[in-house]
Amino acid sequence: MNTPVSLKVDKLLLEKGIDMPVSPTIADVVMWLYKKHGIRISVDGPHKLLKSWCFEVYKINGDITLNKSSNFNSLTEAYEAAIEYTLNELI
């Protein structure tokens, strides 16, 4: 996804000392999490009944679901929430 991350996520990346390109995209961060930490983010939706998006965060060395959350209004919102969760709770 070539959408730039929000200023909130960009600031969080800087606070964590994570070296990313200027104006990183959601795809840049998702791939960095996968390559560097073995964390995979999956976003799905919109679901028919709720008409909302959800995310799951997995460790790739096992099928361990680290977090699952739903009720986001857009694909971008779900990815941003998953990235924020991962940076705040897992990195």
SULGI-V429795 format. One record per pair of residues at least 12 apart in sequence whose C-alpha atoms are under 8 Angstrom apart, sorted by the first residue. I is the first residue (numbers start at 0). J is the second residue. D is the distance in whole Angstrom. If there is no record, write none. Layout:
BEGIN
i->I j->J d->D
i->I j->J d->D
END
This chain:
BEGIN
i->0 j->24 d->7
i->0 j->25 d->6
i->0 j->26 d->5
i->1 j->24 d->5
i->1 j->25 d->6
i->1 j->26 d->6
i->2 j->24 d->5
i->2 j->25 d->6
i->2 j->26 d->8
i->2 j->75 d->8
i->3 j->22 d->6
i->3 j->23 d->6
i->3 j->24 d->4
i->3 j->25 d->6
i->4 j->22 d->7
i->4 j->23 d->6
i->4 j->24 d->5
i->4 j->25 d->5
i->4 j->79 d->7
i->5 j->79 d->8
i->8 j->79 d->7
i->8 j->82 d->8
i->8 j->83 d->6
i->9 j->22 d->8
i->9 j->23 d->8
i->11 j->83 d->8
i->11 j->86 d->8
i->12 j->86 d->8
i->15 j->86 d->8
i->25 j->78 d->7
i->25 j->79 d->8
i->28 j->82 d->8
i->29 j->82 d->7
i->37 j->58 d->6
i->37 j->59 d->5
i->37 j->60 d->7
i->38 j->56 d->7
i->38 j->57 d->6
i->38 j->58 d->5
i->38 j->59 d->6
i->39 j->56 d->6
i->39 j->57 d->5
i->39 j->58 d->6
i->39 j->59 d->6
i->40 j->54 d->7
i->40 j->55 d->6
i->40 j->56 d->5
i->40 j->57 d->6
i->40 j->78 d->8
i->40 j->81 d->7
i->41 j->54 d->6
i->41 j->55 d->5
i->41 j->56 d->6
i->42 j->54 d->4
i->42 j->55 d->7
i->42 j->74 d->7
i->42 j->77 d->7
i->42 j->78 d->7
i->43 j->74 d->8
i->44 j->74 d->8
i->45 j->73 d->8
i->49 j->70 d->7
i->50 j->72 d->8
i->51 j->69 d->7
i->51 j->70 d->5
i->51 j->71 d->5
i->51 j->72 d->5
i->51 j->73 d->7
i->52 j->69 d->6
i->52 j->70 d->6
i->52 j->71 d->5
i->52 j->72 d->6
i->52 j->73 d->6
i->52 j->74 d->6
i->52 j->77 d->6
i->53 j->67 d->7
i->53 j->68 d->6
i->53 j->69 d->4
i->53 j->70 d->6
i->53 j->71 d->6
i->53 j->77 d->6
i->54 j->67 d->6
i->54 j->68 d->6
i->54 j->69 d->6
i->54 j->77 d->6
i->54 j->78 d->7
i->54 j->81 d->6
i->55 j->67 d->4
i->55 j->68 d->7
i->55 j->81 d->7
i->56 j->81 d->7
i->56 j->85 d->8
END
